[in-house]
Amino acid sequence: MSKENRLVHIYELLDTHYGPQNWWPADTPFEVMVGAVLVQNTTWRNASAAITCLKKARLMSPSAIRNTPINDLADFIVSSGYFNIKAQRLMALCEWLEESGGIDQIQRQSLKPLRRNLLSVHGIGPETADDILLYALGKPVFVIDAYTRRLFSRLGLLRANETYENLRLSFESVLRPNVGMFNQYHALIVVHGKNICKRQAECAECCLAELCDGV
């Protein structure tokens, strides 16, 4: 079976098993962007609690965040961990958004220059940038995270020491650009990684067991 067929087959098995995931959970594209920063090095549960605090304080807009003293902003996002660092990163993201003309304006940019610009923002690395591009801006990028590395190394489709960019490009070169599929595929990988393909894998319950090279 070709790599393309294997990747599609894995997607189909996961999709049949778990069904639609409807990710990313957010009310607006900007909320997705905020969540992408807050979820760095923590769980979605912790990031979500911080988002709730920001919403209650009416700080879910670039201008509102920029007009908030940095120490106050950090206090609102304590639950996300590394809150002083993340407050600075949110400020930098909001400054970039406003200086770039807002979300509607940046959404009109083509993918490569937009990704390059995002990566120039303080605290925005490749995974965070691609979360924003895919889930907030609807751009066809394949997000690589720890769950992706673990699952596909066990499936024998990647080496553990592959760089982020090589992995992303390898998926995107094999799969046709498809925002809906990339969205659902990454969400399926996450749910499978959290529930089954954990550090100590639950292989007996795995819908991909027949394809797996082991843990």
HELIX and SHEET records of a PDB file:
HELIX    1   1 LYS A    3  TYR A   18  1                                  16    
HELIX    2   2 PRO A   29  LEU A   38  1                                  10    
HELIX    3   3 TRP A   44  LYS A   56  1                                  13    
HELIX    4   4 PRO A   62  ARG A   66  1                                   5    
HELIX    5   5 ILE A   70  PHE A   76  1                                   7    
HELIX    6   6 VAL A   78  SER A   80  5                                   3    
HELIX    7   7 PHE A   83  GLU A   99  1                                  17    
HELIX    8   8 ILE A  103  GLN A  107  1                                   5    
HELIX    9   9 LEU A  111  LEU A  119  1                                   9    
HELIX   10  10 PRO A  126  ASP A  131  1                                   6    
HELIX   11  11 ILE A  132  ALA A  136  3                                   5    
HELIX   12  12 ALA A  146  ARG A  154  1                                   9    
HELIX   13  13 TYR A  164  VAL A  174  1                                  11    
HELIX   14  14 VAL A  179  ASN A  195  1                                  17    
HELIX   15  15 CYS A  203  GLU A  205  5                                   3    
HELIX   16  16 ALA A  209  LEU A  211  5                                   3    
END                                                                             
